[in-house]
C-alpha cells in the first residue's frame, strides 16, 4: 500500500489530502472515496473519522483520500466546499495513477464533515466553485455521498455552532444560514445519498437526517436511510477500532454500515452500467 500527503493548489499547509492507495491486483480498478472527518468546523477529527475510515473501505475495493480542510473560523463558506472540489478534481485528474474509476467517486462525511460531504452532492453547481477551480461542468459532482450523523440544517442545531464556525461569526445572517442549509438545495441534480443517524444523538439532532431524507424524497433522488435507536454522536466505525475507551461507540449493528454503504455504492454503479 502507498501513503501520500498531497497539498492542494493555492491552499495553506493546513489544507491537504492523505492518500491511501492499495497495490494493484491484475486489472482490477478501484472506486475512489473522499473521506471528510467531522469536528464542528472547529477542528478535523481525523484520528477516529479519517484514517480508520479509509482503511475500512480498502477491502471493499476503494482507494481512499482523507481531506484536511479549513476550520477554526479562518475562512468562511464556501472555502471548504472549494477545497473539497479541489480534492475531487485532483483525484479524478490522477485516476490512472491512483488506479481508480473517475466515474465511481464517492464522498463520505461525519457530523460537520457530513455537511461538507452533503454540500459536494447538492451545491456542486455553485458559481463560486467554478470561479475558483478550472474544470468542466459537473466534474466535481460525486457519484454518491455517504453521510454519517450529518449536520444538515441550522434549524436543528442546539447552538448552531457548526454554522457559526462555517461563516466565521457568532451571528450568521438568515441569508448565510439558508445558503448552507442543505435541505433547501436538494434537487433532481443532487447526488444519491446513504444516510446514517442515531435516534438519541444529543449533539446533532436526528431531525437533520430525517429532513434531508424528506428533501431527497420530494426531489425524486435515490437515498438510503438508516436510523439506529441508541448510540452517542461520533460513533465512527462503530467497532473497537474507534471505540477509544467509550464502550457505547462499539455497536455491532451500526458497525455494519461500511459493508452496507459499499453495497449501496456497488448498486449505484451497477445501475449506471446497465443503463
N, C-alpha and C positions, 0 to 999 in steps of 0.2 A: 504494500500500500504506500502511496505517496501523500505526504502532507506538504502544503504550501500556504504561505501567508502572502496575500495579494493586496497591494494598495489600489485604491480606486481613483480614477482621474480627477484632478482638481479638488481633492478632499484632504483634510488634515490627517495626522497619524492615528487619530482615534477611530477613523473610519476605514475598515478593511474587511477582506474576506479570508476565512480559513477554509482551504480546500482539502477534502478527504477523498482521494482517488484510488479506487481499487485497481489491482493489477488486471490487465486484460486476460480474458479467458476465451480463446478461439475468436470467433466472430461475433460474440455476444456484445450488444450495445446497450448501455445502461440508460435509465432515466436520470434526470437531474433534480436535485432537491435543494432549494434555498431555505435555510433554517434561520428564523428570526426569533431570538430569545426575548423574553419579557423584561420587566423592570420599571414599569410605570412611566416610561420615557425619562426616568431619572437615572437609570443605570442599565447595564446589559447583563442579564443573569446567565452568562454563558457556562458557568460551572455545571448547572443542572439542566439547562434548556438549550445548550449549544452542542458541544462535542458528543455527549451521550446520545443525543437525538440523531446526529449524523451517523454515529457508529451503529445505532439500532436499525437504520434503514439500509445500510450497505448489504446485508444478507438478502434483502428484498429486491436487489437489482438496481440500486441507486448509487450514484456518486453525489456527495453532499457538500454544501458550501454554507458556512456559518457567517452571517452578516453581523459585524460590529458597526453600529450606526450612531449618529449624533444624539446624545442625551444631555441632561443637566441644564436645559434652557440655554444652550449655546447658539442654536439656530432654530427658528420657527418652522412649522409645517409650511410648504411641503418638502423641506430639505430632506427629511428622512425618506420620503417616497422617491425623490430623485436619486438618493443613494441606493435604494433597493432596485431602482430601474437600472442604474449603472451596473449593479451586481448581475442582474438578469442579462444585460447586454454582454457583459464580459463572459459569462458562462456560455451564452449562445455563440458568441464570436469565436470561442475556443472549443467548440463542440467536438471537433475531430481530435484535438489534443487530449481532451478530457474523456473521450470515448462515450459521449452521451448523444442521445437523440434530441436536437434542439426543439422539436415539436412536442416533447414529453417532459417539459419543465414544470415542476410543482413548487409551491411555496408553503411552508409550514410555519406558523407563528403562535406564540404563547402570551396570553394576557395582553399587555400593550403591544407586544410583538405580534399578537393576533390581530390587533387593529391595523398595524402596518402591513401584515400579510393580506388582510381583507382589502386594504387600500390598493394593493397591487392588482387585485382581481376586479375592483369596481371603479377605481379612479384612474385607470391606465390611460384614459383619453385626455387627461388634463393638459391644457395648452402649455402650462409652465414646464411640464416634463419635457416636451419636445423642443422648447426653447433652450433647455439646459443640456439635453442629450441628443446627439445627431444619430438618428436611427429611422428605419422605415416605420410607418404607421402600424401599430399593434404588435411590433416586435417585442414589446415589454409585457404583453398580456400572458399570464401563466395559463397552462392547460387546466389547472385547478388549484384551489387553495385549501389547506388544512388548518382549521382554526381551533386552537385548544384554549378553553375558558377565555374567550376573547373579549377585550374591551371593544364595544361596538358603538354605543350611543351615550352621549353626555346626560341623557335623561335618567340613566340608571347608575351613575357614579355617585357614591355617597358624598364625596367631596370634589368630584370631577378633577382629581389631582392629575390624572394622566393627560387630560386635555389642557390643563393649566401648564404643565411641563411642555406639552407639544407646541403650544402657542407662546411660550416664554412669558407668561403673565399670570397674575393671580385673578385677573378679571377678564377672561376672554369674552369677546362680544358675541351676540347672538349669531351674527354672520359667520364668525370664526367657528363657533360650535356646529353650526349647520354644515359648514364646508367639510368638517371632519366626522360628521355623523354618518357612518357607513350605510345605515338602513335607508337613508334619503337618496342614495346614489346607486342603489341596485337597479339594474335594468336588464333588458334582454341580451346586452353585450357583456354582462358580468361573467367572470369565470365560475364554473361549478364549485361548490363548496362542500367540504366534510367538516362538521362542527361537533365539538365535544364540550360538555359543561357538567357541573355537578349542581344538584338542586339546592344544596345548603352552602354554596360558596358565599362566604361572608365578605369577600373583598371585591369581587366583580359579580354583580347580581346575575343570576341565570336568565333574567329577562333580556339581557343582551343577546344571548343565543336565540331565544325564542323570537325576539323582534327581528333578528336577521333572517331566521327561517321563514317568518311570515312575509318579509320583503322578497325573498327568493321565490316563495310560492306564488306571490302576486305577479312577479315578473316572468314566471314560467321557466326559470333556470334550475337545472338539476341540483339537488343538495341532499346530503345525508346528515341526520341529526341524532346525536347520542346524548341523553341526559341520564346521569347516574345519581343515585339518591344521596350518597354520603362520601364526601372526601373534601379536604380543605383546598383552598386555592393554591395553585402551583404544584399540582401532583406530578407534572413532568411525565416520565415513563411509567409511573405507577408501580414500579418494582423496587427491588433492593438497591439497584444501581443509583437511583436518585432519591432514595429514602432519606438519607442524611440524618439518621437518628430520630426521625419522626415516623413511627410505625403507621400513622394514618395516611402517609404517602404511598404505602405499599398495599395496593388493592388489586388482586388478581383479575377481577373483571375489567377494571379500567386498563390494566396492563396489556390487554389485547388490542388496544387502539392502534398500535403501529401496524399489526397484521391486518386489521380491518381497513385502515386507511390505504395500505398498499393494495389490498384487493379492490377497493373503490377506485383507486387510480388506474389499476390494470383494466378495470371495466370501462372507464372513460376512454382509455387509449384504444381498447379493442373495438369500442363502438365507432370511433372515428375511422379505424382501419376498415371497418365493414361498410362505411357509407359509400 
